[in-house]
Amino acid sequence: MSGGLDSATVLYLAQSMGYNCLCLIFDYGQRHRKELRAARSIAESASVEYEIIKIAFPQRGSSLLDKRLKVVSNVGKDILIPPTYVPGRNIVFLSYALSFAEIHKAQAIFIGAHAHDYSGYPDCRPDFFRAFRNMVRLGTKTGVEGKPVHILAPLLHKNKAQIIRIGKRLNVPFELTWSCYRGGRSPCRVCDSCHYRAKGFAGAKLRDPLIHDR
């Protein structure tokens, strides 16, 4: 659970499918604490338990970790992988969740990644998830026994507008979510995440509750 609208939608979607959920919230040295507060608020709004997992990534290699680097917009630029990419992030998150799931005999891990309108992160691609599922099958006790933990990314082939429509149908509290890479009092409306969020709400023909323009 990142605190963004994708992971919030996935939580509510998993609940609608009958899953008894527990949220893992990773405190990994991100630029601001606002997304952690958002994640807690969303979990509480859904009446589910959560655990905050503190881990340490190398404080280099990403503008989301290194405060010496500026968070700039890369929309429309010819950049294969943007500077907001955190090396190995989803690999680490999913691996931790996988260990947790095996210990607690959980059936599935849900993640809110999607390959449309995304910023170029290699760990949000369908190929990555296919490879990770194969790793789960080959490298875990449950996988070897023929009952691997399912890695579910139900939003993977949805665009942002479709995700927002799903969230609206499930009554996701979008007002509690936070997408901006910066931790200001209000969204910066400039960074990549703000751009795709705004594009999604416009495509869904809905108002973003965090934007207060008349």
C-alpha positions in Angstrom: 0.0 0.0 0.0 1.7 3.2 -1.2 -1.0 5.7 -0.4 -1.7 6.3 -4.0 -5.0 5.8 -5.8 -3.8 2.6 -7.6 -3.0 0.7 -4.4 -6.2 2.1 -2.7 -8.3 0.8 -5.6 -6.6 -2.6 -5.5 -7.3 -2.9 -1.7 -11.0 -2.2 -2.2 -11.0 -4.5 -5.3 -9.5 -7.4 -3.3 -12.1 -6.9 -0.5 -14.9 -6.9 -3.1 -13.5 -10.3 -4.3 -13.9 -11.7 -0.8 -10.2 -11.5 0.4 -9.4 -10.9 4.0 -6.7 -8.3 3.6 -3.7 -7.1 5.4 -1.7 -4.1 4.1 2.0 -3.9 4.0 3.2 -0.3 4.0 6.9 0.2 3.3 8.8 3.0 4.9 11.9 2.9 2.6 13.3 6.4 2.9 11.0 8.1 0.4 11.2 11.9 0.1 8.2 12.7 2.4 6.0 11.0 5.0 2.8 12.2 3.5 2.3 9.0 1.4 2.8 6.9 4.6 0.1 8.8 6.4 -2.2 8.4 3.3 -1.6 4.7 3.3 -2.5 4.3 7.0 -5.7 6.4 6.4 -6.8 4.3 3.5 -6.2 1.0 5.4 -8.2 2.4 8.3 -11.0 3.5 6.0 -11.2 0.0 4.7 -11.2 -1.4 8.3 -8.2 -3.6 7.6 -5.0 -4.3 9.6 -1.7 -2.9 8.4 2.0 -3.2 9.2 4.6 -0.6 8.5 7.8 -2.2 7.3 10.9 0.0 7.6 13.6 -1.0 5.2 16.7 0.9 3.8 17.4 1.3 0.1 20.7 2.9 -0.9 20.1 6.6 -0.7 21.3 7.1 -4.3 20.1 6.4 -7.8 16.6 7.9 -7.5 15.2 11.4 -7.0 12.5 9.8 -4.8 15.3 8.9 -2.3 18.0 11.4 -2.8 16.8 14.9 -1.7 19.8 16.4 -3.4 18.1 15.6 -6.7 15.2 17.6 -8.0 11.9 16.0 -8.9 11.2 17.3 -12.4 8.6 16.5 -15.0 9.7 13.9 -17.6 6.4 13.8 -19.5 7.1 14.1 -23.2 10.8 13.7 -22.9 12.8 11.1 -24.6 13.8 9.2 -21.4 13.7 5.5 -21.3 13.7 5.2 -17.5 13.1 8.4 -15.4 15.1 9.5 -12.4 12.2 8.7 -10.1 12.8 5.0 -10.7 13.9 3.3 -7.4 16.3 0.4 -8.3 14.7 -2.9 -7.4 11.8 -1.5 -5.5 9.0 -3.8 -6.6 11.4 -6.8 -6.5 12.1 -6.0 -2.8 8.5 -5.2 -1.9 7.2 -8.4 -3.6 9.9 -10.6 -2.1 9.2 -9.3 1.4 5.4 -9.8 0.8 6.1 -13.3 -0.5 8.0 -14.3 2.6 5.2 -12.8 4.8 2.6 -14.6 2.7 4.2 -18.0 3.1 4.6 -17.6 6.8 1.0 -16.5 7.3 -0.4 -19.0 4.7 -1.8 -16.2 2.5 -3.3 -17.1 -0.8 -2.3 -14.1 -2.8 -0.4 -10.8 -2.9 -2.1 -7.9 -4.6 -0.1 -5.0 -6.1 -1.4 -1.9 -7.8 1.1 -1.7 -10.7 -0.1 -0.9 -14.1 1.6 -0.7 -17.5 -0.5 2.0 -19.1 0.3 5.7 -18.5 3.2 4.7 -16.3 6.5 6.5 -16.1 8.7 3.9 -17.7 9.5 1.7 -14.6 10.7 -1.7 -15.8 9.2 -3.4 -12.7 5.7 -2.4 -13.8 5.7 -4.3 -17.0 3.8 -7.6 -17.7 7.0 -9.4 -18.5 8.4 -8.6 -15.0 5.3 -10.1 -13.4 5.4 -13.2 -15.5 9.0 -13.7 -14.5 8.3 -13.1 -10.9 5.4 -15.6 -10.9 7.8 -18.2 -12.4 10.3 -17.4 -9.6 7.6 -17.9 -7.0 6.8 -21.3 -8.5 10.4 -22.4 -8.6 11.9 -20.8 -5.5 9.3 -21.2 -2.7 8.1 -24.1 -0.6 4.5 -23.5 -1.6 5.5 -23.2 -5.2 7.4 -26.5 -5.2 4.4 -28.1 -3.5 2.2 -27.0 -6.3 0.3 -24.3 -4.4 2.3 -21.1 -5.1 1.2 -17.8 -3.6 -0.6 -15.9 -6.4 0.9 -12.6 -7.5 -2.1 -10.5 -8.6 -1.8 -7.2 -10.5 -5.5 -6.7 -11.5 -4.8 -3.1 -12.8 -1.8 -4.1 -15.0 -3.6 -3.6 -18.3 -5.9 -0.7 -17.2 -5.2 2.9 -17.9 -5.5 5.6 -15.2 -9.1 6.6 -16.2 -10.2 3.0 -16.0 -8.6 2.6 -12.6 -10.4 5.7 -11.3 -13.7 4.4 -12.7 -13.2 1.1 -10.9 -12.3 3.0 -7.7 -15.4 5.2 -8.0 -17.6 2.1 -8.4 -16.0 0.6 -5.2 -16.3 3.9 -3.3 -12.6 4.3 -2.8 -11.9 7.4 -0.7 -9.8 9.2 -3.3 -9.7 12.2 -1.0 -7.4 10.2 1.3 -4.9 9.2 -1.4 -1.7 11.0 -2.3 0.1 10.7 -5.7 2.4 13.7 -5.8 6.1 12.9 -5.7 6.5 16.1 -3.6 5.2 16.3 -0.1 3.7 19.7 -0.1 0.4 20.9 1.4 -1.3 20.3 -2.0 -0.3 18.4 -5.2 2.4 20.2 -7.2 0.5 19.4 -10.5 3.9 19.3 -12.3 5.6 16.0 -11.5 4.9 12.9 -13.6 2.6 11.3 -11.0 0.5 14.4 -10.8 0.3 14.6 -14.6 -1.0 11.0 -15.0 -3.4 11.4 -12.1 -4.9 14.6 -13.7 -5.1 12.8 -17.0 -6.9 9.9 -15.4 -9.5 12.0 -13.7 -10.1 14.0 -16.9 -10.5 10.7 -18.8 -12.9 9.4 -16.3 -14.8 12.7 -16.3 -14.5 13.0 -12.6 -13.2 15.7 -10.3 -10.1 15.0 -8.3 -11.0 15.8 -4.7 -7.4 17.0 -4.0 -7.7 19.8 -6.6 -9.8 22.7 -5.4 -10.0 24.9 -8.5 -13.4 26.2 -9.3 
